[in-house]
Amino acid sequence: MKIALINGSPKKKDSASGLVLENFKAFLTGDDQIITELHFYRPQISTEEVDKLMDCDALVFAFPLYVDAIPSHLLRCLRQLEWVLTALNGREILVYTIVNCGFYESQHNELAIEMMKNWSVRAGLKWGQGLAIGTGGMLNMLENIKPGQGPFKKMKKAFKQLANQILTRSSAETIYFTASFPRFLYKLGGEAGWRKAIKENGLKKKDLFLQK
Ligand SMILES: Cc1cc2nc3c(=O)[nH]c(=O)nc-3n(C[C@H](O)[C@H](O)[C@H](O)COP(=O)(O)O)c2cc1C
């Protein structure tokens, strides 16, 4: 079975989506799996990348939520792919999507997952499953803490479920994951990050509250 793992973050390095895929890969066990890893960080895909995708049985996208939706560069890539994929004539490719967001609640990703579902229908593909991840600001910790440990205790189960759908080529309802961490502490951490960033950019804390 050929599976494509596609990082849809515009960040060339250090993306949460990349770390999620890196950790998720370990759950796609089995001898006959061929994994192709791609990174769509620009608004177009090369013909070589298109060829690799057309040869796959499952496409697994992982991207950040941008303004409650799909990042615009990725949307362009999807539009480009649509033309090619609709010409496949009946070959069944399944689409799975992991969306992570900065907000605490994973439900914010629901619309973007719905958009991906609609895109798969339009591109003549079959929808598999979505995984919505909240607390995206904590995902950089995946470098040291594995799924199943600490705040990512419940991530192992979510990854197992998604991997199982992919390996059995089946579809299921969206899975929702938020790190096991108090909401108020997550918010405090996020606000500290904004204060640090504004200082580094030569502005004052009160400028965070400027209105147009
Ligand atoms: C332009 C932009 C728009 C964003 N919009 C949202 C949003 O609507 N909701 C949200 O929860 N997070 C939003 N975020 C936060 C990202 O989804 C979050 O930082 C994510 O973890 C980044 O993932 P990545 O490192 O894979 O790019 C936004 C970030 C950027 C840069």
The ligand as an SDF file (V2000), in Angstrom:
LIG
                    3D

 31 33  0  0  0  0  0  0  0  0999 V2000
   -2.0650   33.4640    9.3010 C   0  0  0  0  0  0  0  0  0  0  0  0
   -2.4320   32.5690   10.4630 C   0  0  0  0  0  0  0  0  0  0  0  0
   -3.7620   32.3140   10.7230 C   0  0  0  0  0  0  0  0  0  0  0  0
   -4.1240   31.4890   11.8040 C   0  0  0  0  0  0  0  0  0  0  0  0
   -5.4440   31.2490   12.0610 N   0  0  0  0  0  0  0  0  0  0  0  0
   -5.7920   30.4860   13.1230 C   0  0  0  0  0  0  0  0  0  0  0  0
   -7.1760   30.2690   13.4260 C   0  0  0  0  0  0  0  0  0  0  0  0
   -8.0870   30.7280   12.7400 O   0  0  0  0  0  0  0  0  0  0  0  0
   -7.4760   29.5150   14.5170 N   0  0  0  0  0  0  0  0  0  0  0  0
   -6.4980   28.9650   15.3060 C   0  0  0  0  0  0  0  0  0  0  0  0
   -6.8400   28.3000   16.2970 O   0  0  0  0  0  0  0  0  0  0  0  0
   -5.1850   29.1230   15.0130 N   0  0  0  0  0  0  0  0  0  0  0  0
   -4.8220   29.8760   13.9510 C   0  0  0  0  0  0  0  0  0  0  0  0
   -3.4930   30.0540   13.6500 N   0  0  0  0  0  0  0  0  0  0  0  0
   -2.4730   29.3290   14.4380 C   0  0  0  0  0  0  0  0  0  0  0  0
   -1.9270   28.0760   13.7190 C   0  0  0  0  0  0  0  0  0  0  0  0
   -2.9800   27.2490   13.2710 O   0  0  0  0  0  0  0  0  0  0  0  0
   -1.0550   27.2960   14.7180 C   0  0  0  0  0  0  0  0  0  0  0  0
    0.0050   28.1310   15.1320 O   0  0  0  0  0  0  0  0  0  0  0  0
   -0.5050   25.9870   14.1620 C   0  0  0  0  0  0  0  0  0  0  0  0
   -0.0530   25.2040   15.2600 O   0  0  0  0  0  0  0  0  0  0  0  0
    0.6890   26.1810   13.2090 C   0  0  0  0  0  0  0  0  0  0  0  0
    1.0150   24.9350   12.6420 O   0  0  0  0  0  0  0  0  0  0  0  0
    2.3190   24.7200   11.7070 P   0  0  0  0  0  0  0  0  0  0  0  0
    3.5110   24.9400   12.6150 O   0  0  0  0  0  0  0  0  0  0  0  0
    2.2120   23.3360   11.2200 O   0  0  0  0  0  0  0  0  0  0  0  0
    2.2870   25.7400   10.6060 O   0  0  0  0  0  0  0  0  0  0  0  0
   -3.1140   30.8860   12.6120 C   0  0  0  0  0  0  0  0  0  0  0  0
   -1.7600   31.1620   12.3170 C   0  0  0  0  0  0  0  0  0  0  0  0
   -1.4220   31.9790   11.2660 C   0  0  0  0  0  0  0  0  0  0  0  0
    0.0480   32.2670   10.9800 C   0  0  0  0  0  0  0  0  0  0  0  0
  1  2  1  0
  2  3  1  0
  2 30  2  0
  3  4  2  0
  4  5  1  0
  4 28  1  0
  5  6  2  0
  6  7  1  0
  6 13  1  0
  7  8  2  0
  7  9  1  0
  9 10  1  0
 10 11  2  0
 10 12  1  0
 12 13  2  0
 13 14  1  0
 14 15  1  0
 14 28  1  0
 15 16  1  0
 16 17  1  0
 16 18  1  0
 18 19  1  0
 18 20  1  0
 20 21  1  0
 20 22  1  0
 22 23  1  0
 23 24  1  0
 24 25  2  0
 24 26  1  0
 24 27  1  0
 28 29  2  0
 29 30  1  0
 30 31  1  0
M  END
$$$$
